[in-house]
């Protein structure tokens, strides 16, 4: 199975749980044995790739700014690209620039995805029951790309993926393991670094640096 094979399933769930006028946002970056797989919550219409007119890659965080602060401070994004992200408007991202950004993500050997691929018009709360509809697909994603470590952002995503109640503040830098088709994978739960969690970005950076230095 390939990542491409999962897209039709994501699109079915978009029709069921997402905004009808928007497309699913899939994933992007290094898809063959990345050092890190970063798992966020779900995309919103702020990602301009969710537009049905967008013909380029449909990867997370296209046309946004704040999350790229995290990757830049982790030395996972080239300065030239980061500076362009900071200076242009979200609507000024082109399909070519989005590819350039994700080529750089690939070069730095990480993969970006969301647990839920159901794009919403805004940052509304998604119930656990919807995220759980995507869990088997995420596990297939992980199996296909085979990352060295998986970083889960926030309590909700962490609790669903690890199938236990997780409070990030109580398990910082704590290793969790889980098997997918008999292979054991390493997971860490990290503060969500954008939106309402923006004030926790320094803690996210601290913990991810620890993970990079000790677990990869």
LOMARMI-940994 format. One line per field, with one value per residue: residue in three letters; x, y, z of N, C-alpha, C in turn. Coordinates in Angstrom, 1 decimal. Example, Ala and Ser with C-alpha at 12.3 -4.5 7.8 and 13.67 -1.06 7.14 Angstrom:
% LOMARMI-940994
type <- (ALA,SER)
n_x <- (13.2,12.8)
n_y <- (-5.7,-2.2)
n_z <- (7.8,7.1)
ca_x <- (12.3,13.7)
ca_y <- (-4.5,-1.1)
ca_z <- (7.8,7.1)
c_x <- (13.2,12.9)
c_y <- (-3.3,0.0)
c_z <- (7.8,7.9)
END
This chain:
% LOMARMI-940994
type <- (UNK,UNK,UNK,UNK,UNK,UNK,UNK,UNK,UNK,UNK,UNK,UNK,UNK,UNK,UNK,UNK,UNK,UNK,UNK,UNK,UNK,UNK,UNK,UNK,UNK,UNK,UNK,UNK,UNK,UNK,UNK,UNK,UNK,UNK,UNK,UNK,UNK,UNK,UNK,UNK,UNK,UNK,UNK,UNK,UNK,UNK,UNK,UNK,UNK,UNK,UNK,UNK,UNK,UNK,UNK,UNK,UNK,UNK,UNK,UNK,UNK,UNK,UNK,UNK,UNK,UNK,UNK,UNK,UNK,UNK,UNK,UNK,UNK,UNK,UNK,UNK,UNK,UNK,UNK,UNK,UNK,UNK,UNK,UNK,UNK,UNK,UNK,UNK,UNK,UNK,UNK,UNK,UNK,UNK,UNK,UNK,UNK,UNK,UNK,UNK,UNK,UNK,UNK,UNK,UNK,UNK,UNK,UNK,UNK,UNK,UNK,UNK,UNK,UNK,UNK,UNK,UNK,UNK,UNK,UNK,UNK,UNK,UNK,UNK,UNK,UNK,UNK,UNK,UNK,UNK,UNK,UNK,UNK,UNK,UNK,UNK,UNK,UNK,UNK,UNK,UNK,UNK,UNK,UNK,UNK,UNK,UNK,UNK,UNK,UNK,UNK,UNK,UNK,UNK,UNK,UNK,UNK,UNK,UNK,UNK,UNK,UNK,UNK,UNK,UNK,UNK,UNK,UNK,UNK,UNK,UNK,UNK,UNK,UNK,UNK,UNK,UNK,UNK,UNK,UNK,UNK,UNK,UNK,UNK,UNK,UNK,UNK,UNK,UNK,UNK,UNK,UNK,UNK,UNK,UNK,UNK,UNK,UNK,UNK,UNK,UNK,UNK,UNK,UNK,UNK,UNK,UNK,UNK,UNK,UNK,UNK,UNK,UNK,UNK,UNK,UNK)
n_x <- (0.8,0.4,0.9,-0.7,-2.8,-4.5,-5.9,-8.4,-10.0,-9.7,-11.0,-13.6,-14.3,-14.0,-16.3,-18.2,-17.6,-16.3,-16.0,-18.2,-17.5,-14.8,-11.6,-10.0,-7.1,-4.0,-1.0,2.6,6.0,9.0,8.6,9.7,11.0,11.3,12.9,11.3,7.8,5.3,2.3,-0.6,-3.8,-6.3,-7.0,-7.8,-9.8,-8.0,-5.8,-4.7,-4.6,-6.7,-8.7,-10.9,-10.0,-7.3,-4.5,-2.1,0.1,-1.6,-1.1,-0.4,-0.7,-0.2,0.0,-0.1,1.5,2.4,3.1,5.5,7.4,8.0,9.2,11.4,12.8,13.6,15.6,14.8,14.0,15.0,16.5,16.1,13.7,12.0,12.1,10.7,8.2,7.5,7.2,5.5,1.9,-0.6,-2.3,-0.7,0.9,2.1,1.4,3.9,5.6,4.7,5.4,8.2,8.6,7.8,9.6,11.8,11.1,11.1,13.8,14.9,14.1,11.6,8.1,4.8,1.6,-2.0,-4.1,-6.9,-8.2,-10.2,-11.1,-12.1,-14.1,-13.2,-11.5,-12.9,-14.1,-13.4,-15.1,-14.1,-15.1,-15.1,-12.4,-11.5,-12.5,-10.5,-8.3,-7.4,-6.5,-4.5,-2.7,-2.0,-0.7,1.5,2.7,3.3,5.2,7.1,8.5,11.2,10.5,7.4,5.7,3.1,0.8,-0.7,-3.3,-5.8,-5.3,-3.1,-4.3,-6.2,-4.7,-2.9,-4.6,-5.2,-5.8,-4.3,-2.3,-0.5,1.1,1.8,3.4,5.8,8.5,8.3,8.5,6.4,5.3,4.0,2.5,2.3,1.1,2.8,5.3,7.1,6.7,7.9,6.5,5.8,4.3,3.5,3.2,0.6,1.4,0.3,-2.3,-4.7,-2.8,-0.4,1.1,2.5,4.5,7.3,7.8,7.1,9.1,11.4,10.9,10.8,13.4,14.8,13.9,14.8,17.6,18.0,16.6,16.7)
n_y <- (-1.2,2.3,5.8,7.3,5.7,6.0,8.3,8.4,7.4,9.4,11.4,10.5,10.7,13.4,14.4,13.5,14.5,17.0,20.4,21.0,22.6,22.5,20.8,17.8,17.9,16.3,15.2,15.5,15.8,14.0,10.8,8.3,6.5,8.7,10.9,12.1,11.9,14.2,14.8,16.5,18.1,18.8,20.1,23.5,26.0,28.0,27.0,27.4,25.4,23.8,24.7,24.1,24.9,24.8,23.3,22.2,20.5,19.0,19.6,19.9,23.1,25.0,28.3,29.4,30.9,30.7,28.1,27.5,28.9,27.2,25.0,26.3,27.2,24.8,24.1,22.9,24.0,25.8,29.0,31.0,30.2,30.3,33.0,34.0,32.9,34.4,36.9,37.1,37.2,34.9,34.3,34.7,32.5,30.3,27.5,26.5,27.5,26.2,23.6,24.0,24.6,22.1,20.4,21.2,20.4,17.7,17.3,17.8,15.6,15.0,14.4,15.6,15.5,15.2,14.0,14.0,14.4,16.0,18.9,21.9,25.0,26.7,26.9,25.0,22.9,19.5,16.5,13.6,11.2,11.6,12.0,9.4,7.9,8.3,7.0,4.4,4.8,6.7,5.0,3.3,5.1,5.6,3.1,2.8,4.9,4.6,5.9,7.1,8.2,9.3,12.3,13.6,16.1,17.8,17.2,15.9,14.6,13.0,11.4,9.9,8.6,7.1,5.7,6.2,8.2,11.3,13.8,16.4,18.1,16.4,14.5,15.2,14.7,12.0,8.7,6.8,3.6,1.7,-0.9,-1.5,-3.6,-5.6,-4.2,-2.2,1.2,4.5,7.0,10.4,12.8,16.2,19.7,21.5,23.8,26.1,28.5,28.6,27.4,28.7,30.1,28.1,27.4,27.5,25.5,23.4,23.4,23.0,20.4,18.9,19.3,17.9,15.3,15.0,15.0,12.8,10.6,10.0)
n_z <- (0.0,-0.7,0.2,-1.5,-2.0,0.2,-0.1,-1.3,0.7,2.7,1.3,1.2,3.9,4.3,2.9,4.6,7.2,6.9,5.7,3.0,0.8,0.7,0.2,1.3,3.3,3.1,3.7,4.0,2.9,4.0,3.1,3.3,5.7,7.6,10.0,11.9,12.4,12.5,14.1,13.8,14.6,12.9,9.6,8.5,6.7,6.4,5.3,2.2,0.3,0.5,-1.0,-3.8,-6.2,-6.1,-7.5,-6.7,-4.4,-1.6,1.3,4.8,6.5,4.4,3.2,5.7,8.7,11.5,12.4,11.1,12.4,14.5,13.2,12.0,14.3,15.3,13.6,11.3,8.9,6.1,6.2,4.2,3.0,5.2,5.8,3.5,3.9,6.2,5.1,3.0,2.1,3.2,1.1,-1.0,-1.4,-3.8,-5.9,-6.7,-4.8,-2.5,-3.1,-3.1,-0.3,0.8,-0.4,1.0,3.6,3.2,2.6,5.1,6.4,7.7,8.3,7.8,9.1,9.8,12.4,11.9,8.7,7.8,6.6,8.0,8.0,9.9,13.1,14.7,17.4,17.1,17.6,19.6,18.5,15.8,15.1,15.8,13.7,11.9,12.8,12.2,9.6,10.0,11.4,9.3,7.6,9.2,9.2,6.5,6.0,8.0,10.4,12.5,14.9,16.4,16.9,18.7,18.8,21.4,23.9,23.1,20.5,21.3,23.3,21.8,19.9,21.4,22.9,25.6,28.5,28.2,29.5,28.5,30.0,32.1,31.1,29.8,27.6,27.9,26.9,24.9,23.7,20.9,19.1,15.6,13.4,14.4,14.5,16.7,17.6,18.4,20.4,21.3,23.4,22.9,23.7,22.0,19.5,18.2,17.4,20.0,21.6,21.3,23.2,24.4,22.7,23.2,25.1,23.5,21.6,23.3,24.2,21.8,20.8,22.8,22.2,19.5,20.0,21.7,20.9,18.2)
ca_x <- (0.0,1.1,0.1,-1.7,-4.0,-5.3,-6.5,-9.8,-10.7,-9.8,-12.0,-14.9,-14.6,-14.2,-17.7,-19.0,-17.3,-15.7,-16.8,-18.4,-16.9,-13.3,-11.0,-9.1,-5.6,-3.4,0.2,3.7,7.4,9.8,7.7,10.4,11.8,11.6,13.3,10.1,6.4,4.6,0.8,-1.4,-5.2,-7.1,-6.8,-8.9,-9.8,-6.9,-4.9,-5.3,-4.6,-8.0,-9.6,-11.0,-9.3,-5.8,-4.1,-0.8,0.0,-2.6,-0.3,-0.7,-0.1,0.1,-0.6,-0.1,2.8,3.0,3.7,6.8,8.3,8.4,10.2,12.6,13.6,14.1,16.6,14.1,13.6,16.0,16.3,15.6,12.3,11.3,11.9,9.7,6.9,7.2,7.1,4.3,0.6,-1.0,-2.9,0.4,1.6,1.8,1.6,5.3,6.2,4.3,6.3,9.5,8.6,7.7,10.9,12.7,10.7,11.6,15.3,15.2,13.7,10.4,6.8,3.8,0.2,-3.0,-4.9,-8.1,-8.0,-11.5,-10.9,-13.2,-13.9,-12.5,-10.8,-14.0,-13.7,-13.8,-15.3,-13.3,-15.7,-14.7,-11.0,-11.4,-12.7,-9.3,-7.2,-6.8,-5.8,-3.2,-1.8,-1.5,0.2,2.8,3.3,3.9,6.4,8.1,9.3,11.9,9.7,6.1,5.4,1.7,0.5,-1.9,-4.0,-6.8,-4.7,-2.3,-5.2,-6.8,-3.7,-2.3,-5.7,-5.2,-5.9,-3.0,-2.1,0.9,1.9,2.2,4.2,6.7,9.7,8.1,8.4,5.3,5.4,2.8,2.8,1.5,1.4,4.0,6.5,7.0,7.0,8.1,5.6,5.9,3.2,4.1,2.2,0.1,2.2,-0.3,-3.7,-4.8,-1.6,0.7,1.9,3.3,5.5,8.7,7.8,7.1,10.5,12.3,10.7,11.2,14.9,15.2,13.6,15.8,18.9,18.1,15.8,16.8)
ca_y <- (0.0,3.6,6.9,7.7,4.8,6.4,9.6,8.2,7.2,10.7,12.2,10.1,11.2,14.8,14.6,13.1,15.3,18.3,21.5,20.5,23.4,22.4,19.5,17.2,18.1,15.0,15.1,16.0,15.8,12.8,9.7,7.1,6.4,10.0,10.9,12.4,12.2,15.2,14.6,17.6,17.8,18.8,21.4,24.5,26.7,28.9,26.4,27.7,24.2,23.2,25.2,23.1,25.5,24.6,22.1,21.7,19.5,19.4,19.3,20.8,24.5,25.8,29.6,29.9,31.4,30.5,26.8,27.5,29.4,26.0,24.2,27.0,27.2,23.4,23.8,22.0,24.8,26.7,30.4,31.7,29.8,30.8,34.5,34.3,32.6,35.5,38.2,37.1,36.9,33.5,34.1,34.8,31.2,29.7,26.0,26.2,27.8,25.2,22.5,24.3,24.4,20.7,19.8,21.5,19.5,16.3,17.4,17.8,14.2,14.9,14.2,16.4,15.0,15.5,12.8,14.2,15.1,16.7,20.3,22.7,26.4,27.4,26.0,24.5,21.6,18.2,15.5,12.4,10.2,11.9,11.7,8.0,7.4,8.4,6.4,3.2,5.4,7.2,3.9,2.8,6.1,5.4,1.9,3.1,5.8,4.0,7.0,6.7,8.7,10.1,13.4,13.9,17.4,18.1,16.2,15.2,13.7,12.1,10.4,9.1,7.7,6.2,5.0,6.4,9.7,11.9,15.3,16.7,18.7,15.4,13.4,15.8,13.9,10.6,7.8,5.8,2.7,1.0,-1.8,-1.5,-4.8,-6.3,-3.4,-1.2,2.6,5.4,8.1,11.4,13.8,17.5,20.8,22.0,25.0,27.1,28.8,28.8,26.8,29.5,30.5,26.9,27.0,27.4,24.2,22.4,23.4,22.4,18.9,18.3,19.3,16.8,14.1,15.0,14.8,11.6,9.4,9.8)
ca_z <- (0.0,-0.8,0.7,-2.5,-1.9,1.3,-0.3,-1.5,2.0,3.3,0.6,1.7,5.3,4.1,2.6,5.8,8.4,6.6,4.9,1.7,-0.2,0.8,0.0,2.4,3.4,3.3,4.4,3.1,3.5,3.7,3.2,3.4,6.9,8.2,11.4,12.8,11.9,13.3,13.9,14.3,14.8,11.6,8.8,8.4,5.5,6.3,4.4,0.9,-0.6,0.7,-2.1,-4.9,-7.3,-5.9,-8.2,-6.2,-3.3,-0.5,2.5,6.0,6.8,3.3,3.3,7.1,9.1,12.8,12.6,10.5,13.5,15.2,12.4,11.8,15.5,15.5,12.5,10.3,7.8,5.7,6.5,3.0,2.8,6.4,5.6,2.5,4.6,7.1,4.5,2.0,2.7,3.0,-0.3,-2.0,-1.7,-5.1,-5.9,-6.9,-3.5,-1.6,-3.4,-2.6,1.1,1.2,-0.8,2.1,4.7,2.8,2.8,6.6,6.9,8.5,7.7,8.5,8.9,10.8,12.7,11.1,7.4,7.5,6.6,8.5,7.6,11.0,14.1,15.6,18.1,16.5,18.7,19.6,17.7,14.4,15.0,15.9,12.3,11.1,13.5,11.5,8.5,10.5,11.6,8.0,7.2,10.0,8.7,5.2,6.0,8.9,11.0,13.7,16.1,16.1,17.8,18.8,19.4,22.2,24.7,22.4,19.6,22.0,24.0,20.9,19.2,22.4,23.6,27.1,28.8,28.2,29.8,28.0,31.1,33.0,30.5,28.9,27.3,28.2,25.7,24.8,22.5,20.5,17.9,14.4,12.6,15.0,14.7,17.8,17.3,19.5,20.4,22.4,23.4,23.0,23.7,20.7,19.5,17.5,17.8,21.5,22.3,20.9,24.3,24.8,21.7,23.7,25.7,22.4,21.0,24.2,24.2,20.5,20.8,23.6,21.4,18.4,20.5,22.5,20.4,16.7)
c_x <- (0.9,0.2,-1.0,-3.0,-5.0,-6.2,-8.0,-10.6,-10.8,-10.9,-13.4,-15.3,-14.7,-15.7,-18.6,-18.8,-16.7,-16.6,-16.9,-17.7,-15.3,-12.9,-10.2,-7.7,-5.0,-2.2,1.3,5.0,8.1,8.9,8.4,11.4,12.2,12.2,12.1,8.8,5.7,3.1,0.1,-2.9,-6.0,-6.9,-8.0,-8.8,-8.7,-5.8,-5.4,-5.3,-5.9,-9.0,-9.7,-10.3,-7.7,-5.4,-2.7,-1.0,-1.0,-2.0,-0.6,0.0,0.3,-0.7,-0.7,1.3,3.3,3.7,5.2,7.8,8.8,9.5,11.5,13.5,14.1,15.2,16.1,13.6,14.7,15.6,15.6,14.1,11.5,11.1,10.8,8.3,6.5,6.8,5.9,3.0,0.3,-1.6,-1.9,1.2,1.2,1.9,3.1,6.0,5.9,5.1,7.7,9.6,8.6,8.9,11.9,12.4,11.2,13.1,15.7,14.6,12.6,9.1,5.7,2.4,-0.7,-3.7,-6.2,-7.8,-9.2,-11.3,-12.2,-13.0,-13.2,-12.0,-11.8,-13.5,-14.3,-14.0,-14.4,-13.8,-15.3,-13.2,-10.7,-11.7,-11.5,-8.1,-6.6,-6.0,-4.5,-2.2,-1.2,-0.5,1.6,3.5,4.0,5.2,7.5,9.0,10.1,11.2,8.5,5.9,3.9,1.5,-0.8,-2.5,-4.9,-6.2,-3.9,-3.2,-5.8,-5.8,-3.1,-3.3,-5.6,-5.3,-4.6,-3.1,-0.7,1.7,2.4,3.2,5.3,8.0,9.5,7.8,7.2,5.6,4.1,3.2,1.8,1.9,2.7,5.2,6.2,7.5,7.1,7.2,6.0,4.8,3.8,2.9,1.8,0.7,1.5,-1.7,-3.7,-3.5,-0.3,1.7,2.7,4.3,6.9,8.8,7.8,8.5,11.5,12.1,11.1,12.7,15.4,15.0,14.6,17.2,19.1,17.5,15.9,18.3)
c_y <- (1.3,4.7,7.4,6.9,5.2,7.6,9.5,8.0,8.5,11.5,11.8,10.6,12.7,15.1,14.3,14.1,16.7,19.3,21.0,21.3,23.3,21.0,19.1,17.8,16.8,15.0,15.6,15.8,14.5,11.6,8.3,7.2,7.8,9.9,11.1,12.5,13.0,15.0,15.7,17.2,17.7,20.1,22.3,25.2,27.7,28.3,26.5,26.5,23.5,23.7,24.2,23.6,25.2,23.3,21.5,20.7,20.0,18.9,20.3,22.1,25.3,27.1,30.1,30.3,30.7,29.1,26.7,28.1,28.2,25.3,25.0,27.0,25.8,23.1,22.8,22.7,25.8,28.2,31.2,31.4,30.4,32.3,34.8,34.0,33.8,36.8,38.2,36.8,35.5,33.3,34.3,33.5,30.7,28.2,25.6,26.5,26.7,23.9,22.7,24.1,22.9,19.9,20.0,20.6,18.1,16.3,17.3,16.5,14.2,14.9,14.9,15.8,15.5,14.1,12.9,14.9,15.9,18.2,21.0,24.2,27.2,26.4,25.5,23.2,20.4,17.1,14.2,11.4,10.4,11.5,10.1,7.3,7.4,7.6,5.2,3.7,6.0,6.1,3.3,3.8,5.8,4.2,2.1,3.9,5.3,5.0,6.4,7.1,9.4,11.1,13.7,15.2,17.5,16.9,15.3,14.2,12.6,11.0,9.4,8.1,6.7,5.4,5.0,7.9,10.3,13.4,15.6,17.2,17.6,14.4,14.0,14.9,12.5,9.8,6.8,4.9,2.0,0.2,-1.6,-2.6,-5.4,-5.4,-2.3,0.2,3.4,6.6,9.1,12.4,15.2,18.6,21.2,23.5,26.2,27.4,29.1,28.3,27.6,29.8,29.3,26.5,26.8,26.0,23.1,22.3,22.7,20.9,18.3,18.3,18.1,15.5,13.9,14.5,13.4,10.4,9.2,9.4)
c_z <- (0.0,-0.2,-0.2,-2.4,-0.8,1.0,-0.6,-0.3,2.8,2.7,1.0,3.0,5.2,3.8,3.8,6.9,8.1,6.0,3.5,0.6,-0.2,0.6,1.3,2.2,3.8,4.2,3.5,3.8,3.1,4.1,3.3,4.6,7.4,9.6,12.3,11.9,12.9,13.0,14.6,14.4,13.5,10.9,8.9,7.0,5.3,5.4,3.0,-0.1,-0.5,-0.3,-3.2,-6.2,-7.3,-6.5,-7.7,-5.1,-2.2,0.8,3.6,6.0,5.6,3.4,4.8,7.5,10.4,13.0,12.1,11.4,14.2,14.5,12.2,13.1,15.9,14.4,11.5,9.1,7.4,5.9,5.4,2.8,4.0,6.2,4.6,3.1,5.4,6.4,3.5,2.8,2.4,1.6,-1.4,-2.2,-3.0,-5.0,-6.0,-5.5,-2.5,-1.8,-2.9,-1.1,1.5,0.7,0.4,3.3,4.4,3.0,4.2,7.2,7.9,7.7,8.5,8.1,10.0,11.1,11.8,9.8,7.0,7.7,7.0,8.0,8.7,12.0,15.1,16.2,17.3,17.6,18.5,18.6,16.2,14.2,15.0,14.5,11.5,11.7,12.8,10.2,8.9,10.8,10.3,7.4,7.9,9.5,7.4,5.2,6.9,9.6,12.2,15.0,15.6,17.2,17.7,19.5,20.1,22.9,23.9,21.4,20.3,22.7,23.0,20.2,20.2,23.2,25.1,27.3,29.0,28.5,29.5,29.2,32.1,32.4,29.5,28.8,27.7,27.0,25.9,23.6,22.2,19.2,16.8,13.5,13.1,15.2,15.8,17.3,18.5,19.4,21.6,22.2,23.7,23.0,22.2,20.6,18.7,17.9,19.3,22.2,21.9,22.0,24.9,23.8,22.2,24.4,24.6,21.8,22.0,24.2,22.9,20.3,21.6,22.8,20.3,18.9,21.2,21.9,18.9,16.4)
END
